[in-house]
């Protein structure tokens, strides 16, 4: 069991519009999860995604699989 704390990261692509999420990819190797939280509420809940699911999601975003916003 690891006691490593999440190191939260906000993408450099995020503007200052307040609609950002933060991720803690440092836990992927040790826990197999990538926590995701709302940057406007850092003390609020985090959604723990399986590392493989998060990787697939990011790959889909990069490929344009979800369309443009």
C-alpha positions in Angstrom: 0.0 0.0 0.0 1.3 3.4 -0.9 0.9 6.6 1.0 1.9 8.8 -1.9 -0.2 12.0 -2.2 -1.7 13.2 -5.5 0.4 15.9 -7.3 -2.3 17.9 -9.0 -1.6 19.2 -12.5 -3.6 21.6 -14.6 -3.0 21.5 -18.4 -1.0 24.4 -19.9 -3.9 24.5 -22.5 -6.3 25.6 -19.8 -7.1 29.3 -19.8 -8.1 31.3 -16.8 -11.8 30.8 -17.6 -12.4 28.7 -14.5 -13.6 25.7 -16.4 -10.7 23.4 -15.9 -10.0 20.1 -14.3 -6.9 18.9 -12.5 -5.4 15.4 -12.7 -2.8 13.6 -10.6 -1.0 11.3 -13.0 1.7 10.4 -10.5 -0.6 7.8 -9.0 -1.1 5.8 -12.2 1.9 3.5 -11.7 1.5 2.9 -8.0 -2.3 2.8 -7.7 -3.5 2.2 -11.2 -5.8 5.3 -11.0 -5.7 8.9 -12.2 -7.7 11.2 -9.9 -9.5 14.1 -11.6 -11.0 17.1 -9.8 -12.6 20.4 -10.5 -10.0 23.1 -10.3 -12.5 25.6 -8.9 -13.1 23.3 -5.9 -9.8 21.7 -5.0 -11.1 20.6 -1.6 -14.1 18.8 -3.2 -14.4 15.3 -4.4 -12.1 13.6 -6.9 -13.2 11.1 -9.5 -10.7 8.2 -9.6 -10.4 6.9 -13.1 -8.6 3.7 -14.0 -5.3 4.6 -15.7 -6.1 2.7 -18.9 -9.5 4.4 -19.2 -7.9 7.8 -18.7 -5.2 7.1 -21.3 -7.9 6.0 -23.8 -9.9 9.2 -23.1 -6.9 11.4 -23.7 -6.0 9.6 -26.9 -9.6 10.1 -28.1 -9.4 13.8 -27.3 -6.1 14.1 -29.2 -7.5 12.3 -32.2 -10.7 14.4 -32.4 -12.9 11.4 -31.7 -15.3 13.6 -29.6 -15.6 16.4 -32.1 -14.7 20.0 -31.5 -16.2 22.3 -28.9 
